[in-house]
Amino acid sequence: SQLPAGIALLDAPDVDSVVDDNRALAATLLASADLWVFVTTAARYADAVPWRHLREAAQRDVTVAVVLNRVPAQAQEVEEDLRSRLGAAGLEDCPVFVIPETARDGDGLLAPDEVEPVRSWLWSLAADAQARRQVARRTVHGALEAAVAQASHVGDALESQETQRQELAQEAQACHERAGRRVAEAVSDGTLLRGEVLARWQDLVGTGQWLRGLERQVSRLRDRVSAALLGRPTPAAQVGEAIESSVVDLLVAEAGGAASQTLRSWRRVGTLPSRTGQAAQWGAGEEDLRERAGELVRGWQAGVLEMVRAEGTDRRLTARVLSYGVGGVGVALMVLVFAHTGGLSGAEVGIAGGTALVAQRLLEAVFGDQAMRTMAKRAYDDLMRRVQELLATQQRAVLKTLPSSAPESGLLREHVRGVEVAVQEWR
């Protein structure tokens, strides 16, 4: 028979269909319906997927009726088990219509009296406009309350996500700050005045007994650099190259170590962000890091040489600088930076101290004590500024793998409270 006015029945696809589009359409129709007539069988009523939807209906306070079809004779326990499950799901008040296993007519339809309870219930609902409005109102109200509850959970998740994001960002910052401090310590404590740097510097100032007779050593340095002006090879460039290599190795080790330490710290803090698969490049991209570190050091060295030229603009100082060569004076200033930012006292001894003492005496002879100290401080500060920029660039790359800052959970909660008030007033 035709449906009465005021009611429309839509047959949704199976919620557990193997076809994705069917499942999606079923979910859309269920979310839009005022009332669910859930049809199942004695053989399938306990399937997991439908019960997930039924529990969702209970949470949204949707009006539900259940049709238990094809129930064998002497199978009363099926109906009892179904009602028990409905009660556990929060649907203890929903009507259950039981249709026994029976023969169909020539058109494949059940006998009218078998489906009369279902038809009668639907027709009575269609005839009662007030009842229909209550069903629709109940469903809308339940959907709003479910949305409010879900939004509250989202607010909690946002707070948790933002807290973890901040913790991970702080860990990354701490790792890179420690790397910066280690570089600063290595730059100024004589660590870099070893190996190739020391060997090339000794080639420049002369080997053997170079702690004895500093005046003679400074004179020897002048002779060697002056020879370079006449076209003969100078070791000054080799000292600069050794310094570049040594500082680059230090920066690659510390920056790469900061990235690796960040990953280890993130694993201790909690679950890694989904994009940290890219993070393997932080520590493994040594070639790119070495190239950037090389550009940094060469830029710094060029700045040191430019400082030497600028300080030597006075005619008297220009003659002194030229007598030693800009390159020789420049690497002497670099050596002094690596030994001690402010210069060394005569009491400081050891390889680093002795190496820097020659550089200090040379720079004092050219610029004077105060200017030497000022230049060493400026050169150190410029190098550390560049180092901090390198580490900050890497830290920003690390932080890009984190999720963006979440919207403020407080604003979401404020809107949720507004909806809650409106729902209560509408009730």
PATI-429642 format. One line per field, with one value per residue (C-alpha): residue number from 1; residue in three letters; chain; x, y, z. Coordinates in Angstrom, 3 decimals. Example, Ala and Ser with C-alpha at 12.3 -4.5 7.8 and 13.67 -1.06 7.14 Angstrom:
resi: (1/2)
resn: (ALA/SER)
chain: (A/A)
c1: (12.300/13.670)
c2: (-4.500/-1.060)
c3: (7.800/7.140)
// end
This chain:
resi: (1/2/3/4/5/6/7/8/9/10/11/12/13/14/15/16/17/18/19/20/21/22/23/24/25/26/27/28/29/30/31/32/33/34/35/36/37/38/39/40/41/42/43/44/45/46/47/48/49/50/51/52/53/54/55/56/57/58/59/60/61/62/63/64/65/66/67/68/69/70/71/72/73/74/75/76/77/78/79/80/81/82/83/84/85/86/87/88/89/90/91/92/93/94/95/96/97/98/99/100/101/102/103/104/105/106/107/108/109/110/111/112/113/114/115/116/117/118/119/120/121/122/123/124/125/126/127/128/129/130/131/132/133/134/135/136/137/138/139/140/141/142/143/144/145/146/147/148/149/150/151/152/153/154/155/156/157/158/159/160/161/162/163/164/165/166/167/168/169/170/171/172/173/174/175/176/177/178/179/180/181/182/183/184/185/186/187/188/189/190/191/192/193/194/195/196/197/198/199/200/201/202/203/204/205/206/207/208/209/210/211/212/213/214/215/216/217/218/219/220/221/222/223/224/225/226/227/228/229/230/231/232/233/234/235/236/237/238/239/240/241/242/243/244/245/246/247/248/249/250/251/252/253/254/255/256/257/258/259/260/261/262/263/264/265/266/267/268/269/270/271/272/273/274/275/276/277/278/279/280/281/282/283/284/285/286/287/288/289/290/291/292/293/294/295/296/297/298/299/300/301/302/303/304/305/306/307/308/309/310/311/312/313/314/315/316/317/318/319/320/321/322/323/324/325/326/327/328/329/330/331/332/333/334/335/336/337/338/339/340/341/342/343/344/345/346/347/348/349/350/351/352/353/354/355/356/357/358/359/360/361/362/363/364/365/366/367/368/369/370/371/372/373/374/375/376/377/378/379/380/381/382/383/384/385/386/387/388/389/390/391/392/393/394/395/396/397/398/399/400/401/402/403/404/405/406/407/408/409/410/411/412/413/414/415/416/417/418/419/420/421/422/423/424/425/426/427)
resn: (SER/GLN/LEU/PRO/ALA/GLY/ILE/ALA/LEU/LEU/ASP/ALA/PRO/ASP/VAL/ASP/SER/VAL/VAL/ASP/ASP/ASN/ARG/ALA/LEU/ALA/ALA/THR/LEU/LEU/ALA/SER/ALA/ASP/LEU/TRP/VAL/PHE/VAL/THR/THR/ALA/ALA/ARG/TYR/ALA/ASP/ALA/VAL/PRO/TRP/ARG/HIS/LEU/ARG/GLU/ALA/ALA/GLN/ARG/ASP/VAL/THR/VAL/ALA/VAL/VAL/LEU/ASN/ARG/VAL/PRO/ALA/GLN/ALA/GLN/GLU/VAL/GLU/GLU/ASP/LEU/ARG/SER/ARG/LEU/GLY/ALA/ALA/GLY/LEU/GLU/ASP/CYS/PRO/VAL/PHE/VAL/ILE/PRO/GLU/THR/ALA/ARG/ASP/GLY/ASP/GLY/LEU/LEU/ALA/PRO/ASP/GLU/VAL/GLU/PRO/VAL/ARG/SER/TRP/LEU/TRP/SER/LEU/ALA/ALA/ASP/ALA/GLN/ALA/ARG/ARG/GLN/VAL/ALA/ARG/ARG/THR/VAL/HIS/GLY/ALA/LEU/GLU/ALA/ALA/VAL/ALA/GLN/ALA/SER/HIS/VAL/GLY/ASP/ALA/LEU/GLU/SER/GLN/GLU/THR/GLN/ARG/GLN/GLU/LEU/ALA/GLN/GLU/ALA/GLN/ALA/CYS/HIS/GLU/ARG/ALA/GLY/ARG/ARG/VAL/ALA/GLU/ALA/VAL/SER/ASP/GLY/THR/LEU/LEU/ARG/GLY/GLU/VAL/LEU/ALA/ARG/TRP/GLN/ASP/LEU/VAL/GLY/THR/GLY/GLN/TRP/LEU/ARG/GLY/LEU/GLU/ARG/GLN/VAL/SER/ARG/LEU/ARG/ASP/ARG/VAL/SER/ALA/ALA/LEU/LEU/GLY/ARG/PRO/THR/PRO/ALA/ALA/GLN/VAL/GLY/GLU/ALA/ILE/GLU/SER/SER/VAL/VAL/ASP/LEU/LEU/VAL/ALA/GLU/ALA/GLY/GLY/ALA/ALA/SER/GLN/THR/LEU/ARG/SER/TRP/ARG/ARG/VAL/GLY/THR/LEU/PRO/SER/ARG/THR/GLY/GLN/ALA/ALA/GLN/TRP/GLY/ALA/GLY/GLU/GLU/ASP/LEU/ARG/GLU/ARG/ALA/GLY/GLU/LEU/VAL/ARG/GLY/TRP/GLN/ALA/GLY/VAL/LEU/GLU/MET/VAL/ARG/ALA/GLU/GLY/THR/ASP/ARG/ARG/LEU/THR/ALA/ARG/VAL/LEU/SER/TYR/GLY/VAL/GLY/GLY/VAL/GLY/VAL/ALA/LEU/MET/VAL/LEU/VAL/PHE/ALA/HIS/THR/GLY/GLY/LEU/SER/GLY/ALA/GLU/VAL/GLY/ILE/ALA/GLY/GLY/THR/ALA/LEU/VAL/ALA/GLN/ARG/LEU/LEU/GLU/ALA/VAL/PHE/GLY/ASP/GLN/ALA/MET/ARG/THR/MET/ALA/LYS/ARG/ALA/TYR/ASP/ASP/LEU/MET/ARG/ARG/VAL/GLN/GLU/LEU/LEU/ALA/THR/GLN/GLN/ARG/ALA/VAL/LEU/LYS/THR/LEU/PRO/SER/SER/ALA/PRO/GLU/SER/GLY/LEU/LEU/ARG/GLU/HIS/VAL/ARG/GLY/VAL/GLU/VAL/ALA/VAL/GLN/GLU/TRP/ARG)
chain: (A/A/A/A/A/A/A/A/A/A/A/A/A/A/A/A/A/A/A/A/A/A/A/A/A/A/A/A/A/A/A/A/A/A/A/A/A/A/A/A/A/A/A/A/A/A/A/A/A/A/A/A/A/A/A/A/A/A/A/A/A/A/A/A/A/A/A/A/A/A/A/A/A/A/A/A/A/A/A/A/A/A/A/A/A/A/A/A/A/A/A/A/A/A/A/A/A/A/A/A/A/A/A/A/A/A/A/A/A/A/A/A/A/A/A/A/A/A/A/A/A/A/A/A/A/A/A/A/A/A/A/A/A/A/A/A/A/A/A/A/A/A/A/A/A/A/A/A/A/A/A/A/A/A/A/A/A/A/A/A/A/A/A/A/A/A/A/A/A/A/A/A/A/A/A/A/A/A/A/A/A/A/A/A/A/A/A/A/A/A/A/A/A/A/A/A/A/A/A/A/A/A/A/A/A/A/A/A/A/A/A/A/A/A/A/A/A/A/A/A/A/A/A/A/A/A/A/A/A/A/A/A/A/A/A/A/A/A/A/A/A/A/A/A/A/A/A/A/A/A/A/A/A/A/A/A/A/A/A/A/A/A/A/A/A/A/A/A/A/A/A/A/A/A/A/A/A/A/A/A/A/A/A/A/A/A/A/A/A/A/A/A/A/A/A/A/A/A/A/A/A/A/A/A/A/A/A/A/A/A/A/A/A/A/A/A/A/A/A/A/A/A/A/A/A/A/A/A/A/A/A/A/A/A/A/A/A/A/A/A/A/A/A/A/A/A/A/A/A/A/A/A/A/A/A/A/A/A/A/A/A/A/A/A/A/A/A/A/A/A/A/A/A/A/A/A/A/A/A/A/A/A/A/A/A/A/A/A/A/A/A/A/A/A/A/A/A/A/A/A/A/A/A/A/A/A/A/A/A/A/A/A/A/A/A/A/A/A/A/A/A/A/A/A/A/A/A)
c1: (0.000/1.012/2.708/0.531/1.343/3.952/6.318/8.998/10.971/14.485/16.145/19.807/22.548/24.038/26.216/28.666/28.659/31.919/31.510/32.986/30.451/27.583/28.911/29.436/25.889/24.459/26.301/25.020/21.416/21.571/23.016/20.160/17.238/14.791/14.086/15.890/14.104/16.925/16.229/18.333/17.978/18.332/21.575/23.142/21.801/25.039/27.364/29.793/29.430/25.671/26.061/28.617/25.944/23.307/25.500/26.025/22.252/21.895/24.520/22.648/19.268/17.872/14.506/15.165/12.929/14.389/12.881/14.201/13.426/13.505/13.416/13.140/10.412/11.392/14.134/12.854/16.364/17.296/14.803/15.869/19.530/18.748/16.806/19.672/22.137/19.890/19.688/23.465/23.750/21.356/18.383/16.293/13.154/13.213/10.424/11.406/9.287/9.852/8.996/9.240/10.801/7.885/7.046/6.569/3.913/4.430/5.833/8.362/6.454/5.556/1.951/0.356/-0.408/3.299/4.339/1.213/2.882/5.567/3.094/0.731/3.509/4.681/1.141/0.244/3.364/2.431/-1.048/0.252/1.880/2.878/4.589/6.478/7.666/8.811/10.751/12.444/13.088/14.547/16.904/18.083/18.542/20.501/22.685/23.497/24.340/26.557/28.290/28.865/30.347/32.549/33.700/34.670/36.763/38.318/39.161/40.895/42.793/43.827/45.189/47.069/48.458/49.569/51.202/53.148/54.043/55.476/57.402/58.909/59.765/61.436/63.465/64.636/65.564/67.457/69.452/70.483/71.296/73.605/75.258/75.773/77.388/79.726/80.785/81.411/83.541/85.522/86.093/87.595/89.415/92.171/90.498/90.790/94.506/95.511/96.342/96.442/95.807/98.748/101.001/100.178/100.553/103.975/104.885/103.986/105.834/108.664/109.180/111.444/112.231/109.268/108.559/112.052/112.763/109.341/110.802/112.846/109.756/107.703/110.551/110.609/106.872/107.386/110.060/107.872/104.839/106.959/108.318/104.779/104.382/107.280/105.442/106.752/104.165/102.943/101.722/99.107/96.522/97.213/96.565/93.262/92.280/93.192/91.124/88.177/88.378/88.667/85.737/83.573/84.225/83.240/80.006/78.985/79.584/77.673/74.773/74.365/74.606/71.901/69.561/70.238/69.835/66.530/65.204/66.300/64.716/61.468/61.317/61.661/59.004/56.350/55.061/56.995/55.135/54.043/56.387/59.546/60.337/61.851/63.944/66.434/67.771/68.713/71.566/72.177/72.296/75.927/76.885/74.413/75.313/79.022/78.435/76.495/79.105/81.839/80.019/79.670/83.389/84.538/82.193/83.567/87.173/86.412/84.955/88.091/90.308/88.062/88.363/92.138/92.035/89.615/91.729/94.826/93.462/95.719/98.873/101.157/99.117/98.800/102.555/102.651/99.866/101.492/104.792/103.207/100.545/96.770/96.514/99.169/97.639/94.167/95.068/96.924/93.692/91.782/94.324/93.981/90.178/90.504/92.853/91.100/88.666/90.454/94.049/96.368/98.616/102.241/101.476/99.230/101.196/100.729/100.377/97.351/98.870/102.228/100.570/98.340/101.194/102.983/99.748/99.127/102.594/102.210/98.806/100.069/102.972/100.607/97.537/98.354/96.964/93.494/92.731/93.900/91.526/88.632/89.242/89.472/86.172/84.488/85.770/84.572/81.136/80.755/81.644/79.219/76.465/76.931/76.995/73.751/72.141/73.241/71.803/68.637/68.081/68.429/66.162/63.468/63.735/63.331/60.292/58.618/58.093/55.832/52.114/51.174/50.006/46.476/43.602/43.086/41.133/39.780/37.984/36.501/35.301/33.713/31.708/30.784/29.378/27.320/25.853/25.150/23.156/21.212/20.422/19.154/16.959/15.626/14.768)
c2: (0.000/3.585/5.439/7.983/11.682/12.795/9.881/8.793/5.562/5.404/2.019/2.614/0.312/-2.197/-0.475/-3.361/-3.439/-4.410/-1.408/1.787/4.069/2.042/2.308/6.048/6.538/4.467/6.603/9.800/8.611/7.448/10.800/12.602/10.439/11.355/7.697/4.438/1.185/-1.281/-4.548/-7.584/-11.354/-14.048/-15.071/-11.581/-9.553/-9.880/-8.593/-5.956/-3.207/-2.611/-2.433/0.327/2.366/1.446/2.623/5.874/6.211/5.763/8.463/10.844/9.873/8.859/7.082/3.480/0.536/-2.924/-5.520/-9.013/-10.962/-14.662/-15.944/-19.757/-21.346/-22.295/-19.626/-17.328/-16.968/-14.933/-12.209/-12.283/-11.936/-9.070/-7.182/-7.731/-6.331/-3.349/-2.610/-2.759/-0.315/2.175/1.290/-0.661/1.367/0.868/-1.313/-4.730/-6.386/-10.110/-11.694/-15.478/-17.530/-18.120/-18.753/-15.834/-15.377/-15.531/-11.975/-12.777/-10.811/-11.728/-12.201/-8.878/-10.129/-10.934/-7.319/-5.713/-4.709/-2.768/-1.160/-0.222/1.444/3.500/4.456/5.589/7.748/9.266/10.087/11.955/15.241/16.029/12.653/13.202/16.610/15.072/12.380/14.957/17.322/14.516/13.525/17.087/17.697/14.476/15.352/18.741/17.235/14.638/17.408/19.339/16.274/15.566/19.188/18.946/15.886/17.809/20.621/18.142/16.705/20.184/20.985/17.705/18.161/21.725/20.728/17.969/20.230/22.781/20.086/18.814/22.354/23.034/19.839/20.881/24.335/22.916/20.534/23.321/25.706/23.087/22.669/26.428/26.489/23.629/25.452/28.646/26.731/24.929/28.163/30.022/27.396/26.425/23.212/24.334/25.132/21.540/19.186/20.762/24.295/24.099/22.531/25.164/27.977/26.700/26.582/30.254/31.429/28.867/25.612/24.790/27.002/29.280/30.016/31.479/34.925/36.176/39.247/37.056/34.957/38.030/39.196/35.772/36.002/39.394/37.962/35.023/37.179/39.756/36.955/36.174/39.731/39.027/36.075/33.257/30.894/31.870/29.508/32.073/30.757/27.238/28.342/29.857/26.640/24.572/26.892/26.597/22.807/22.615/24.944/23.258/19.856/21.289/22.804/19.677/17.529/19.799/20.674/17.059/15.996/18.502/17.007/13.455/14.436/16.119/12.875/10.915/13.491/13.414/9.650/10.042/12.757/10.827/9.787/11.247/13.519/11.817/13.881/13.038/10.522/13.578/14.100/11.459/14.166/16.372/14.186/12.382/15.452/16.045/17.160/20.048/20.906/20.879/23.168/25.659/25.481/26.124/29.199/30.387/30.047/31.577/34.493/34.956/34.807/37.388/39.610/39.223/40.236/43.197/44.215/44.087/46.290/48.724/48.996/49.593/52.660/54.897/55.559/54.384/51.210/50.547/50.275/47.811/45.683/45.610/44.655/41.473/41.024/41.224/37.431/36.885/39.448/38.030/34.445/35.716/37.368/34.123/32.166/34.637/34.280/30.512/30.810/33.436/36.153/38.829/37.744/35.716/36.658/35.639/33.145/31.079/28.205/25.073/24.596/26.846/29.499/29.472/29.506/32.430/34.309/34.717/35.916/38.275/39.841/40.312/41.991/44.184/45.272/46.204/47.641/48.090/46.191/47.752/47.635/44.005/43.036/44.911/43.236/39.786/40.366/41.611/38.633/36.199/37.821/37.753/34.065/33.175/35.207/33.208/29.933/30.832/31.601/28.186/26.382/28.473/27.599/23.905/24.223/25.843/22.954/20.513/22.338/22.309/18.573/19.316/19.962/23.615/25.309/24.144/26.623/27.857/25.254/28.003/29.625/26.263/25.656/29.106/28.296/24.893/26.547/28.854/25.882/24.080/27.068/27.270/23.550/23.790/26.776/24.977/21.894)
c3: (0.000/-0.442/2.371/4.160/4.101/6.608/6.295/3.809/3.859/2.419/2.020/2.864/1.553/3.980/6.581/6.251/2.459/0.777/-1.541/-0.121/-1.810/-0.387/3.158/2.716/1.402/4.252/6.823/5.180/5.144/8.753/9.842/8.047/9.171/11.934/12.689/12.028/11.203/11.642/9.808/10.622/10.735/13.323/11.656/11.372/14.299/16.311/13.567/14.864/12.247/12.666/16.421/16.065/14.280/16.829/19.699/17.781/17.461/21.221/21.839/19.523/21.050/17.650/17.678/16.608/15.824/15.181/12.847/13.596/10.444/9.572/13.139/13.240/15.269/18.798/18.771/21.491/22.860/19.759/20.610/24.251/23.325/20.934/23.601/26.043/23.557/22.865/26.578/26.897/23.991/25.615/23.398/25.900/25.049/21.281/19.841/18.480/15.798/15.311/11.939/11.882/9.147/6.760/3.128/0.734/-1.907/-5.670/-5.694/-3.007/-0.363/3.185/4.227/5.311/8.823/9.377/8.838/10.277/13.591/11.728/9.334/12.131/14.132/11.156/10.111/13.621/13.683/10.315/11.580/14.645/13.595/17.162/17.507/14.259/15.463/18.737/16.893/14.648/17.548/19.641/16.822/16.191/19.897/20.265/17.281/18.802/22.169/20.473/18.521/21.748/23.417/20.423/20.305/23.973/23.163/20.280/22.705/24.988/22.021/20.885/24.330/24.452/20.943/21.598/24.882/23.183/20.261/22.674/24.533/21.283/20.179/23.532/23.212/19.739/21.006/23.989/21.779/19.416/22.260/23.776/20.376/20.205/23.629/22.690/19.534/21.506/23.996/21.299/19.379/22.312/24.402/21.990/20.795/17.166/17.479/16.918/14.093/10.660/11.921/14.293/11.651/9.029/11.569/12.557/8.869/8.741/11.844/11.705/13.591/16.489/19.447/18.572/22.197/22.439/21.137/20.099/18.462/16.121/15.284/14.418/12.205/10.543/9.897/8.257/5.998/4.968/4.156/2.364/0.225/-0.819/-2.081/-4.409/-5.905/-3.784/-2.194/1.283/3.998/5.122/2.672/3.901/7.477/6.344/4.596/7.653/9.849/7.457/7.455/11.240/11.918/9.285/10.866/14.243/12.909/10.997/14.071/16.436/14.105/13.036/16.658/17.618/15.013/16.176/19.812/18.963/17.513/20.570/22.864/20.906/21.267/25.026/25.198/23.302/19.906/17.016/14.563/11.344/9.225/11.150/8.447/6.802/9.909/8.835/6.532/9.498/10.561/7.265/4.985/5.840/2.337/2.372/5.963/5.146/2.188/4.308/7.053/4.485/3.208/6.790/7.573/4.303/4.856/8.346/7.128/4.451/7.170/9.282/6.361/5.642/9.315/9.034/5.937/7.571/10.743/8.624/6.808/8.891/6.851/9.628/10.245/6.523/6.253/9.145/7.710/4.315/5.867/7.217/4.556/5.048/4.877/7.527/9.883/9.231/10.102/13.162/14.293/13.666/15.705/18.552/18.458/18.818/21.788/23.862/22.889/24.851/24.311/26.521/29.397/29.433/32.198/29.946/28.529/26.440/22.736/22.358/24.577/22.804/19.379/20.276/21.960/18.654/17.013/19.924/19.715/15.962/16.310/19.182/17.012/14.161/15.911/19.587/22.572/22.865/19.146/19.042/21.823/20.231/16.874/18.451/20.261/17.072/15.084/17.748/17.971/14.181/14.029/16.805/15.164/11.987/13.957/15.694/12.324/11.001/14.024/13.967/10.288/11.061/14.101/11.957/9.490/12.378/13.744/10.325/10.792/13.759/13.263/12.970/16.121/16.879/17.135/20.657/22.601/24.840/21.900/20.911/24.468/24.544/21.422/22.853/25.973/23.757/21.908/25.187/26.456/23.185/23.297/26.867/26.012/22.932/24.971)
// end
